[in-house]
Amino acid sequence: MDALQAIVLGIVQGLTEFLPISSSAHLLIVPRLFGWRDPGAAFTAVIQLGTMLAVVIYFWRDIVRITWTWLRSLWTPELRGEMDARMGWYIGLGTIPLGLIGLVFKDQIEGPARNLWINATILVVFGLLLLLAEQVGRQRVAIDGLTLRHGLIIGGFQALALVPGASRSGSTITGGLFLGFTREAAARYSFLLSIPAVVLSGLFELRDVGAGGGPDLVPTLIATVVSFVVGYASIAWLLRYITRHSMMIFVTYRVFIGTFLLTLLSLGVITAQ
C-alpha cells in the first residue's frame, strides 16, 4: 500500500466510522472499486484507533468525569446512584457482548464475513432497520434516562456490527432509537460505548499489522493519523446534524450503495472476495 492509498482509506475510515453507514464495509468497497488489495481486518481494526482518539478528545470531559466518579463509587456507596457512576458500569458491561462474540467468531469475521455479497446485503437490511427504528421510536428519552437494561440491549446491538456492513454506530443508534432515546442521546452513548471495544480490538490486532501481505506499519500509521483528523470533524458534524434532521439521508445512502454493489456483483463487474 502506498501513501496515497493510505490517505484515501484514512479519510474513508474517518468519514464512515461515526456516520451510520459502516466503516468496515467501506474499507472493503473502496479498495475493490479502485482495484487495490484488500487491506485486511487487522488494518481496519488498527486505524480505528485514530477515530477512537478523536472520540476521546471530543468527549474528554465526559470521559474524565465518568471514570473518576465510577472509580470513587467503588469505595463510596453514596456515589453509586449518580448517573456518571452508573454510566461507567453501563459502558463496561455493554462491551461484553461484542467482546465475547468477537472472540468466538474471530475467524469467520476476518474471513467469510468479508464477502461483498454479505456486506452489500447487510448495508440494505440494516439501513431499513434504522429506518424502522426512526419511525417507531418515541425519541423522548435523554442520555440520563439510560438504565442497565438499556446499556445491555444497546451493547447487544453493537455486537451485530462485527459483520462488515452493519455499522457499529448504526447498530447502536438503531438500538437506542428502538428503546425510545433521542437521536442525539443514542449517538452520544454510541460514541462512549465504542471506546473500550474499538481500543481493545485495535490493540489486539496490532500484532498482525503487515502479516499475510497486509499493509505494513508506515501506511497503517498514515491512515490512522488521517482517520483521527477526519473523524473528529465527523463527530462534531453528526451531533449537530441529527438534532435537526432525521436519519433518512443515511438510510437512503445505505440502500443505494448496497443495491449498487449487488448489481455490480450480479453483472460480474467486481468480485465478492
Beta strands, then each sheet from edge to edge (+ up, - down):
end
